[in-house]
Each structure stands twice: as structure tokens, then as C-alpha cells.
């Protein structure tokens, strides 16, 4: 098995591509407790300096502590954990682990348009950088759209520029009801 690595715009996140599907439902793990839902996430949190893990469709994004070991020290144990997991044939998620994305009822026509634009234009672009952006809420009175950053996007120095210069401009162009885009932490 050959695993490629790619840098991301976030200097504290690295994207690992195992050359196979990883997760049909992207998952984010920000601590060891959450990682208990996945044998791979649990193994990755055992590597010193790992502070976050994101499973994309065909990649694993790992975030390190800015004050911890550098990538030269961390890369080999991360690669070993990923390789060991996929070679073992173990499931990505333990039984009973459910998706961390919530779907709460019926959406308005504007929210449906926003989600479609996110899914077709925004999410594929940020996935190339090892992250994900999810819909959080839309206030139809004020026009404020809030989004949640995951993976390499969370904590990335350029995430605010991505939101304002990229996502906000696109949303305003295609959906005039959107007046502003903000990040939810």
C-alpha cells in the first residue's frame, strides 16, 4: 500500500491519501473521546502531537499541535497507523457510531439552494485542501449564513479569507438573500 501526502493551506494540517475510499460520510474528530468511535482515529490520536483528524471521501487529514513535534517526526507514525488500519481490514467506524451531521426537519427553498451550492461548488474545492465546510444556519431576516469548518479548514490561517473572499462572494452572487457569511466555532 502506498500512501501519498499533500500539504494543505493550514501549516498544521497534512492530507494523507491512501489510494482508496476512506469515508462515504465525512467525519471530524477533535479529541480522543470522539476518536473512540473509530479504530483509525483512536490510533492516530496515539501519535504525539495529533490534535485533530478528519476523514474525507478519499483522504485522512491530520492536524498537529503548533507547539508539538514537527511533521518530519510525526509523518512516519501517522503513515504506519493508516497503513496498519487499512491492511487489517478493520472497519473505519465501530458498530453503533452514527454520523456527526444533523438534519433537522424541512428546509426553506433558500436553505436548499445554499446547501446545493455548498455541495456542488464549495465542498469539493475545500476537500482538495483536506477540509470541509458544513451548513450551520441561515437567518432569513438578516441574511447571515453561518458555516462550520472541519478538517484542515478548522484553524487554518486562510480560512477567514476563504469564507469572505470565496464563499461569501459566491453565495451573494448566486443567492442574493445571503448578505454575509460567518464561521461558527
Biotite code that builds the C-alpha atoms (Angstrom):
import biotite.structure as struc

atoms = struc.array([
    struc.Atom([0.000, 0.000, 0.000], chain_id="A", res_id=1, res_name="UNK", atom_name="CA", element="C"),
    struc.Atom([1.328, 3.425, -0.981], chain_id="A", res_id=2, res_name="UNK", atom_name="CA", element="C"),
    struc.Atom([0.027, 6.495, 0.872], chain_id="A", res_id=3, res_name="UNK", atom_name="CA", element="C"),
    struc.Atom([0.638, 9.912, -0.635], chain_id="A", res_id=4, res_name="UNK", atom_name="CA", element="C"),
    struc.Atom([0.806, 13.080, 1.429], chain_id="A", res_id=5, res_name="UNK", atom_name="CA", element="C"),
    struc.Atom([-0.165, 16.579, 0.383], chain_id="A", res_id=6, res_name="UNK", atom_name="CA", element="C"),
    struc.Atom([0.304, 19.865, 2.177], chain_id="A", res_id=7, res_name="UNK", atom_name="CA", element="C"),
    struc.Atom([-2.752, 21.976, 2.928], chain_id="A", res_id=8, res_name="UNK", atom_name="CA", element="C"),
    struc.Atom([-3.057, 25.764, 3.267], chain_id="A", res_id=9, res_name="UNK", atom_name="CA", element="C"),
    struc.Atom([-3.069, 25.139, 7.021], chain_id="A", res_id=10, res_name="UNK", atom_name="CA", element="C"),
    struc.Atom([0.584, 24.582, 8.029], chain_id="A", res_id=11, res_name="UNK", atom_name="CA", element="C"),
    struc.Atom([-0.604, 22.478, 10.976], chain_id="A", res_id=12, res_name="UNK", atom_name="CA", element="C"),
    struc.Atom([-2.630, 20.052, 8.836], chain_id="A", res_id=13, res_name="UNK", atom_name="CA", element="C"),
    struc.Atom([-1.443, 17.425, 6.377], chain_id="A", res_id=14, res_name="UNK", atom_name="CA", element="C"),
    struc.Atom([-3.554, 15.393, 3.971], chain_id="A", res_id=15, res_name="UNK", atom_name="CA", element="C"),
    struc.Atom([-2.896, 11.637, 3.647], chain_id="A", res_id=16, res_name="UNK", atom_name="CA", element="C"),
    struc.Atom([-4.235, 9.843, 0.537], chain_id="A", res_id=17, res_name="UNK", atom_name="CA", element="C"),
    struc.Atom([-4.304, 6.049, 0.936], chain_id="A", res_id=18, res_name="UNK", atom_name="CA", element="C"),
    struc.Atom([-5.365, 5.461, -2.689], chain_id="A", res_id=19, res_name="UNK", atom_name="CA", element="C"),
    struc.Atom([-8.769, 4.088, -1.673], chain_id="A", res_id=20, res_name="UNK", atom_name="CA", element="C"),
    struc.Atom([-12.112, 5.294, -0.363], chain_id="A", res_id=21, res_name="UNK", atom_name="CA", element="C"),
    struc.Atom([-11.959, 6.352, 3.266], chain_id="A", res_id=22, res_name="UNK", atom_name="CA", element="C"),
    struc.Atom([-15.430, 7.565, 4.309], chain_id="A", res_id=23, res_name="UNK", atom_name="CA", element="C"),
    struc.Atom([-18.674, 7.995, 2.386], chain_id="A", res_id=24, res_name="UNK", atom_name="CA", element="C"),
    struc.Atom([-19.778, 10.324, 5.203], chain_id="A", res_id=25, res_name="UNK", atom_name="CA", element="C"),
    struc.Atom([-17.002, 12.779, 6.164], chain_id="A", res_id=26, res_name="UNK", atom_name="CA", element="C"),
    struc.Atom([-16.209, 12.680, 9.893], chain_id="A", res_id=27, res_name="UNK", atom_name="CA", element="C"),
    struc.Atom([-14.366, 15.080, 12.163], chain_id="A", res_id=28, res_name="UNK", atom_name="CA", element="C"),
    struc.Atom([-12.647, 14.142, 15.436], chain_id="A", res_id=29, res_name="UNK", atom_name="CA", element="C"),
    struc.Atom([-11.320, 16.950, 17.615], chain_id="A", res_id=30, res_name="UNK", atom_name="CA", element="C"),
    struc.Atom([-10.328, 14.950, 20.706], chain_id="A", res_id=31, res_name="UNK", atom_name="CA", element="C"),
    struc.Atom([-9.574, 11.444, 21.994], chain_id="A", res_id=32, res_name="UNK", atom_name="CA", element="C"),
    struc.Atom([-13.088, 10.950, 23.384], chain_id="A", res_id=33, res_name="UNK", atom_name="CA", element="C"),
    struc.Atom([-14.667, 11.466, 19.946], chain_id="A", res_id=34, res_name="UNK", atom_name="CA", element="C"),
    struc.Atom([-11.998, 9.240, 18.395], chain_id="A", res_id=35, res_name="UNK", atom_name="CA", element="C"),
    struc.Atom([-13.301, 6.250, 20.386], chain_id="A", res_id=36, res_name="UNK", atom_name="CA", element="C"),
    struc.Atom([-15.921, 5.857, 17.623], chain_id="A", res_id=37, res_name="UNK", atom_name="CA", element="C"),
    struc.Atom([-13.201, 4.849, 15.129], chain_id="A", res_id=38, res_name="UNK", atom_name="CA", element="C"),
    struc.Atom([-10.266, 2.457, 15.466], chain_id="A", res_id=39, res_name="UNK", atom_name="CA", element="C"),
    struc.Atom([-8.256, 4.523, 12.957], chain_id="A", res_id=40, res_name="UNK", atom_name="CA", element="C"),
    struc.Atom([-8.966, 7.839, 14.675], chain_id="A", res_id=41, res_name="UNK", atom_name="CA", element="C"),
    struc.Atom([-8.061, 6.282, 18.007], chain_id="A", res_id=42, res_name="UNK", atom_name="CA", element="C"),
    struc.Atom([-4.739, 5.019, 16.623], chain_id="A", res_id=43, res_name="UNK", atom_name="CA", element="C"),
    struc.Atom([-3.935, 8.410, 15.104], chain_id="A", res_id=44, res_name="UNK", atom_name="CA", element="C"),
    struc.Atom([-4.586, 10.217, 18.393], chain_id="A", res_id=45, res_name="UNK", atom_name="CA", element="C"),
    struc.Atom([-1.929, 7.940, 19.933], chain_id="A", res_id=46, res_name="UNK", atom_name="CA", element="C"),
    struc.Atom([0.691, 9.759, 17.821], chain_id="A", res_id=47, res_name="UNK", atom_name="CA", element="C"),
    struc.Atom([2.266, 12.537, 19.883], chain_id="A", res_id=48, res_name="UNK", atom_name="CA", element="C"),
    struc.Atom([1.142, 15.985, 18.746], chain_id="A", res_id=49, res_name="UNK", atom_name="CA", element="C"),
    struc.Atom([-2.069, 14.970, 16.920], chain_id="A", res_id=50, res_name="UNK", atom_name="CA", element="C"),
    struc.Atom([-4.921, 17.342, 17.832], chain_id="A", res_id=51, res_name="UNK", atom_name="CA", element="C"),
    struc.Atom([-7.482, 16.616, 15.123], chain_id="A", res_id=52, res_name="UNK", atom_name="CA", element="C"),
    struc.Atom([-8.479, 14.090, 12.478], chain_id="A", res_id=53, res_name="UNK", atom_name="CA", element="C"),
    struc.Atom([-10.844, 14.418, 9.554], chain_id="A", res_id=54, res_name="UNK", atom_name="CA", element="C"),
    struc.Atom([-11.957, 11.558, 7.304], chain_id="A", res_id=55, res_name="UNK", atom_name="CA", element="C"),
    struc.Atom([-12.793, 12.770, 3.813], chain_id="A", res_id=56, res_name="UNK", atom_name="CA", element="C"),
    struc.Atom([-14.101, 10.674, 0.951], chain_id="A", res_id=57, res_name="UNK", atom_name="CA", element="C"),
    struc.Atom([-10.640, 9.524, -0.144], chain_id="A", res_id=58, res_name="UNK", atom_name="CA", element="C"),
    struc.Atom([-8.258, 11.065, 2.376], chain_id="A", res_id=59, res_name="UNK", atom_name="CA", element="C"),
    struc.Atom([-7.387, 11.469, 6.039], chain_id="A", res_id=60, res_name="UNK", atom_name="CA", element="C"),
    struc.Atom([-6.495, 14.965, 7.191], chain_id="A", res_id=61, res_name="UNK", atom_name="CA", element="C"),
    struc.Atom([-4.416, 15.156, 10.374], chain_id="A", res_id=62, res_name="UNK", atom_name="CA", element="C"),
    struc.Atom([-3.936, 18.338, 12.387], chain_id="A", res_id=63, res_name="UNK", atom_name="CA", element="C"),
    struc.Atom([-0.988, 18.745, 14.712], chain_id="A", res_id=64, res_name="UNK", atom_name="CA", element="C"),
    struc.Atom([-0.373, 20.988, 17.685], chain_id="A", res_id=65, res_name="UNK", atom_name="CA", element="C"),
    struc.Atom([1.626, 24.059, 16.620], chain_id="A", res_id=66, res_name="UNK", atom_name="CA", element="C"),
    struc.Atom([3.770, 23.584, 19.751], chain_id="A", res_id=67, res_name="UNK", atom_name="CA", element="C"),
    struc.Atom([4.264, 19.850, 19.314], chain_id="A", res_id=68, res_name="UNK", atom_name="CA", element="C"),
    struc.Atom([6.581, 17.734, 17.177], chain_id="A", res_id=69, res_name="UNK", atom_name="CA", element="C"),
    struc.Atom([7.090, 18.810, 13.564], chain_id="A", res_id=70, res_name="UNK", atom_name="CA", element="C"),
    struc.Atom([5.821, 16.889, 10.527], chain_id="A", res_id=71, res_name="UNK", atom_name="CA", element="C"),
    struc.Atom([9.203, 15.224, 9.992], chain_id="A", res_id=72, res_name="UNK", atom_name="CA", element="C"),
    struc.Atom([8.799, 13.486, 13.363], chain_id="A", res_id=73, res_name="UNK", atom_name="CA", element="C"),
    struc.Atom([5.086, 12.762, 13.006], chain_id="A", res_id=74, res_name="UNK", atom_name="CA", element="C"),
    struc.Atom([4.748, 11.594, 9.405], chain_id="A", res_id=75, res_name="UNK", atom_name="CA", element="C"),
    struc.Atom([6.151, 8.060, 9.798], chain_id="A", res_id=76, res_name="UNK", atom_name="CA", element="C"),
    struc.Atom([3.956, 7.025, 12.767], chain_id="A", res_id=77, res_name="UNK", atom_name="CA", element="C"),
    struc.Atom([0.881, 8.530, 11.090], chain_id="A", res_id=78, res_name="UNK", atom_name="CA", element="C"),
    struc.Atom([1.614, 6.670, 7.845], chain_id="A", res_id=79, res_name="UNK", atom_name="CA", element="C"),
    struc.Atom([2.121, 3.453, 9.829], chain_id="A", res_id=80, res_name="UNK", atom_name="CA", element="C"),
    struc.Atom([-1.194, 3.852, 11.672], chain_id="A", res_id=81, res_name="UNK", atom_name="CA", element="C"),
    struc.Atom([-3.092, 4.483, 8.437], chain_id="A", res_id=82, res_name="UNK", atom_name="CA", element="C"),
    struc.Atom([-1.410, 1.601, 6.635], chain_id="A", res_id=83, res_name="UNK", atom_name="CA", element="C"),
    struc.Atom([-1.924, -0.819, 9.543], chain_id="A", res_id=84, res_name="UNK", atom_name="CA", element="C"),
    struc.Atom([-5.603, 0.088, 9.698], chain_id="A", res_id=85, res_name="UNK", atom_name="CA", element="C"),
    struc.Atom([-6.366, -0.419, 6.013], chain_id="A", res_id=86, res_name="UNK", atom_name="CA", element="C"),
    struc.Atom([-4.244, -3.566, 5.681], chain_id="A", res_id=87, res_name="UNK", atom_name="CA", element="C"),
    struc.Atom([-6.010, -5.105, 8.701], chain_id="A", res_id=88, res_name="UNK", atom_name="CA", element="C"),
    struc.Atom([-9.426, -4.769, 7.058], chain_id="A", res_id=89, res_name="UNK", atom_name="CA", element="C"),
    struc.Atom([-10.906, -3.304, 10.266], chain_id="A", res_id=90, res_name="UNK", atom_name="CA", element="C"),
    struc.Atom([-13.974, -1.089, 9.813], chain_id="A", res_id=91, res_name="UNK", atom_name="CA", element="C"),
    struc.Atom([-13.473, 2.666, 9.832], chain_id="A", res_id=92, res_name="UNK", atom_name="CA", element="C"),
    struc.Atom([-16.206, 3.173, 12.426], chain_id="A", res_id=93, res_name="UNK", atom_name="CA", element="C"),
    struc.Atom([-17.204, 0.960, 15.343], chain_id="A", res_id=94, res_name="UNK", atom_name="CA", element="C"),
    struc.Atom([-20.713, -0.511, 15.454], chain_id="A", res_id=95, res_name="UNK", atom_name="CA", element="C"),
    struc.Atom([-23.270, 1.937, 16.751], chain_id="A", res_id=96, res_name="UNK", atom_name="CA", element="C"),
    struc.Atom([-21.305, 5.001, 15.667], chain_id="A", res_id=97, res_name="UNK", atom_name="CA", element="C"),
    struc.Atom([-23.537, 7.366, 13.790], chain_id="A", res_id=98, res_name="UNK", atom_name="CA", element="C"),
    struc.Atom([-22.912, 10.314, 11.555], chain_id="A", res_id=99, res_name="UNK", atom_name="CA", element="C"),
    struc.Atom([-21.982, 13.602, 13.160], chain_id="A", res_id=100, res_name="UNK", atom_name="CA", element="C"),
    struc.Atom([-24.035, 15.572, 10.685], chain_id="A", res_id=101, res_name="UNK", atom_name="CA", element="C"),
    struc.Atom([-27.501, 16.528, 11.800], chain_id="A", res_id=102, res_name="UNK", atom_name="CA", element="C"),
    struc.Atom([-30.537, 17.061, 9.614], chain_id="A", res_id=103, res_name="UNK", atom_name="CA", element="C"),
    struc.Atom([-33.262, 18.912, 11.393], chain_id="A", res_id=104, res_name="UNK", atom_name="CA", element="C"),
    struc.Atom([-36.564, 18.885, 9.544], chain_id="A", res_id=105, res_name="UNK", atom_name="CA", element="C"),
    struc.Atom([-37.623, 20.613, 6.362], chain_id="A", res_id=106, res_name="UNK", atom_name="CA", element="C"),
    struc.Atom([-35.510, 23.368, 4.830], chain_id="A", res_id=107, res_name="UNK", atom_name="CA", element="C"),
    struc.Atom([-36.775, 26.526, 3.179], chain_id="A", res_id=108, res_name="UNK", atom_name="CA", element="C"),
    struc.Atom([-36.200, 26.994, -0.539], chain_id="A", res_id=109, res_name="UNK", atom_name="CA", element="C"),
    struc.Atom([-33.291, 29.382, 0.153], chain_id="A", res_id=110, res_name="UNK", atom_name="CA", element="C"),
    struc.Atom([-31.611, 26.907, 2.537], chain_id="A", res_id=111, res_name="UNK", atom_name="CA", element="C"),
    struc.Atom([-31.984, 24.151, -0.058], chain_id="A", res_id=112, res_name="UNK", atom_name="CA", element="C"),
    struc.Atom([-30.265, 26.405, -2.644], chain_id="A", res_id=113, res_name="UNK", atom_name="CA", element="C"),
    struc.Atom([-27.480, 27.242, -0.165], chain_id="A", res_id=114, res_name="UNK", atom_name="CA", element="C"),
    struc.Atom([-26.862, 23.560, 0.619], chain_id="A", res_id=115, res_name="UNK", atom_name="CA", element="C"),
    struc.Atom([-26.847, 22.656, -3.089], chain_id="A", res_id=116, res_name="UNK", atom_name="CA", element="C"),
    struc.Atom([-24.295, 25.386, -3.827], chain_id="A", res_id=117, res_name="UNK", atom_name="CA", element="C"),
    struc.Atom([-22.148, 24.253, -0.900], chain_id="A", res_id=118, res_name="UNK", atom_name="CA", element="C"),
    struc.Atom([-22.282, 20.623, -2.078], chain_id="A", res_id=119, res_name="UNK", atom_name="CA", element="C"),
    struc.Atom([-21.629, 21.358, -5.762], chain_id="A", res_id=120, res_name="UNK", atom_name="CA", element="C"),
    struc.Atom([-19.070, 24.179, -5.638], chain_id="A", res_id=121, res_name="UNK", atom_name="CA", element="C"),
    struc.Atom([-17.625, 24.802, -2.186], chain_id="A", res_id=122, res_name="UNK", atom_name="CA", element="C"),
    struc.Atom([-17.147, 21.426, -0.518], chain_id="A", res_id=123, res_name="UNK", atom_name="CA", element="C"),
    struc.Atom([-15.307, 19.812, -3.471], chain_id="A", res_id=124, res_name="UNK", atom_name="CA", element="C"),
    struc.Atom([-12.893, 22.756, -3.573], chain_id="A", res_id=125, res_name="UNK", atom_name="CA", element="C"),
    struc.Atom([-12.065, 22.713, 0.135], chain_id="A", res_id=126, res_name="UNK", atom_name="CA", element="C"),
    struc.Atom([-11.802, 18.910, 0.107], chain_id="A", res_id=127, res_name="UNK", atom_name="CA", element="C"),
    struc.Atom([-8.790, 19.345, -2.177], chain_id="A", res_id=128, res_name="UNK", atom_name="CA", element="C"),
    struc.Atom([-7.157, 21.185, 0.722], chain_id="A", res_id=129, res_name="UNK", atom_name="CA", element="C"),
    struc.Atom([-8.023, 18.483, 3.276], chain_id="A", res_id=130, res_name="UNK", atom_name="CA", element="C"),
    struc.Atom([-11.065, 20.139, 4.829], chain_id="A", res_id=131, res_name="UNK", atom_name="CA", element="C"),
    struc.Atom([-14.796, 20.537, 4.709], chain_id="A", res_id=132, res_name="UNK", atom_name="CA", element="C"),
    struc.Atom([-17.390, 23.275, 5.185], chain_id="A", res_id=133, res_name="UNK", atom_name="CA", element="C"),
    struc.Atom([-20.844, 22.438, 6.512], chain_id="A", res_id=134, res_name="UNK", atom_name="CA", element="C"),
    struc.Atom([-24.069, 24.413, 6.623], chain_id="A", res_id=135, res_name="UNK", atom_name="CA", element="C"),
    struc.Atom([-24.903, 25.506, 10.170], chain_id="A", res_id=136, res_name="UNK", atom_name="CA", element="C"),
    struc.Atom([-27.761, 28.015, 9.895], chain_id="A", res_id=137, res_name="UNK", atom_name="CA", element="C"),
    struc.Atom([-29.283, 30.765, 7.777], chain_id="A", res_id=138, res_name="UNK", atom_name="CA", element="C"),
    struc.Atom([-31.114, 33.716, 9.295], chain_id="A", res_id=139, res_name="UNK", atom_name="CA", element="C"),
    struc.Atom([-33.677, 34.709, 6.677], chain_id="A", res_id=140, res_name="UNK", atom_name="CA", element="C"),
    struc.Atom([-34.340, 38.074, 8.391], chain_id="A", res_id=141, res_name="UNK", atom_name="CA", element="C"),
    struc.Atom([-30.714, 39.264, 8.408], chain_id="A", res_id=142, res_name="UNK", atom_name="CA", element="C"),
    struc.Atom([-29.341, 37.198, 5.519], chain_id="A", res_id=143, res_name="UNK", atom_name="CA", element="C"),
    struc.Atom([-26.463, 35.900, 7.676], chain_id="A", res_id=144, res_name="UNK", atom_name="CA", element="C"),
    struc.Atom([-25.270, 32.407, 6.729], chain_id="A", res_id=145, res_name="UNK", atom_name="CA", element="C"),
    struc.Atom([-23.194, 30.549, 9.307], chain_id="A", res_id=146, res_name="UNK", atom_name="CA", element="C"),
    struc.Atom([-20.918, 27.699, 8.289], chain_id="A", res_id=147, res_name="UNK", atom_name="CA", element="C"),
    struc.Atom([-18.837, 25.184, 10.221], chain_id="A", res_id=148, res_name="UNK", atom_name="CA", element="C"),
    struc.Atom([-15.230, 24.484, 9.167], chain_id="A", res_id=149, res_name="UNK", atom_name="CA", element="C"),
    struc.Atom([-13.787, 20.985, 9.632], chain_id="A", res_id=150, res_name="UNK", atom_name="CA", element="C"),
    struc.Atom([-10.550, 19.156, 8.983], chain_id="A", res_id=151, res_name="UNK", atom_name="CA", element="C"),
    struc.Atom([-7.672, 21.268, 7.688], chain_id="A", res_id=152, res_name="UNK", atom_name="CA", element="C"),
    struc.Atom([-10.034, 24.254, 7.329], chain_id="A", res_id=153, res_name="UNK", atom_name="CA", element="C"),
    struc.Atom([-10.630, 24.484, 11.077], chain_id="A", res_id=154, res_name="UNK", atom_name="CA", element="C"),
    struc.Atom([-7.953, 26.734, 12.499], chain_id="A", res_id=155, res_name="UNK", atom_name="CA", element="C"),
    struc.Atom([-6.390, 27.472, 9.112], chain_id="A", res_id=156, res_name="UNK", atom_name="CA", element="C"),
    struc.Atom([-4.888, 30.961, 8.885], chain_id="A", res_id=157, res_name="UNK", atom_name="CA", element="C"),
    struc.Atom([-6.519, 31.479, 5.475], chain_id="A", res_id=158, res_name="UNK", atom_name="CA", element="C"),
    struc.Atom([-9.990, 30.191, 6.454], chain_id="A", res_id=159, res_name="UNK", atom_name="CA", element="C"),
    struc.Atom([-11.414, 33.681, 7.043], chain_id="A", res_id=160, res_name="UNK", atom_name="CA", element="C"),
    struc.Atom([-10.166, 34.764, 3.611], chain_id="A", res_id=161, res_name="UNK", atom_name="CA", element="C"),
    struc.Atom([-11.719, 31.638, 2.086], chain_id="A", res_id=162, res_name="UNK", atom_name="CA", element="C"),
    struc.Atom([-15.036, 32.451, 3.748], chain_id="A", res_id=163, res_name="UNK", atom_name="CA", element="C"),
    struc.Atom([-15.129, 36.145, 2.885], chain_id="A", res_id=164, res_name="UNK", atom_name="CA", element="C"),
    struc.Atom([-13.365, 36.323, -0.485], chain_id="A", res_id=165, res_name="UNK", atom_name="CA", element="C"),
    struc.Atom([-14.536, 32.977, -1.805], chain_id="A", res_id=166, res_name="UNK", atom_name="CA", element="C"),
    struc.Atom([-17.643, 31.529, -0.214], chain_id="A", res_id=167, res_name="UNK", atom_name="CA", element="C"),
    struc.Atom([-19.377, 34.801, 0.713], chain_id="A", res_id=168, res_name="UNK", atom_name="CA", element="C"),
    struc.Atom([-18.896, 36.315, -2.735], chain_id="A", res_id=169, res_name="UNK", atom_name="CA", element="C"),
    struc.Atom([-20.173, 33.160, -4.440], chain_id="A", res_id=170, res_name="UNK", atom_name="CA", element="C"),
    struc.Atom([-23.193, 32.912, -2.144], chain_id="A", res_id=171, res_name="UNK", atom_name="CA", element="C"),
    struc.Atom([-24.095, 36.592, -2.648], chain_id="A", res_id=172, res_name="UNK", atom_name="CA", element="C"),
    struc.Atom([-23.780, 36.160, -6.412], chain_id="A", res_id=173, res_name="UNK", atom_name="CA", element="C"),
    struc.Atom([-25.984, 33.071, -6.719], chain_id="A", res_id=174, res_name="UNK", atom_name="CA", element="C"),
    struc.Atom([-28.296, 33.666, -3.740], chain_id="A", res_id=175, res_name="UNK", atom_name="CA", element="C"),
    struc.Atom([-28.982, 37.403, -3.270], chain_id="A", res_id=176, res_name="UNK", atom_name="CA", element="C"),
    struc.Atom([-30.740, 36.773, 0.056], chain_id="A", res_id=177, res_name="UNK", atom_name="CA", element="C"),
    struc.Atom([-27.316, 35.997, 1.602], chain_id="A", res_id=178, res_name="UNK", atom_name="CA", element="C"),
    struc.Atom([-25.825, 39.222, 2.976], chain_id="A", res_id=179, res_name="UNK", atom_name="CA", element="C"),
    struc.Atom([-22.926, 37.803, 4.994], chain_id="A", res_id=180, res_name="UNK", atom_name="CA", element="C"),
    struc.Atom([-21.134, 34.508, 5.702], chain_id="A", res_id=181, res_name="UNK", atom_name="CA", element="C"),
    struc.Atom([-19.672, 33.800, 9.122], chain_id="A", res_id=182, res_name="UNK", atom_name="CA", element="C"),
    struc.Atom([-17.883, 30.886, 10.737], chain_id="A", res_id=183, res_name="UNK", atom_name="CA", element="C"),
    struc.Atom([-19.273, 29.046, 13.762], chain_id="A", res_id=184, res_name="UNK", atom_name="CA", element="C"),
    struc.Atom([-16.652, 27.717, 16.129], chain_id="A", res_id=185, res_name="UNK", atom_name="CA", element="C"),
])
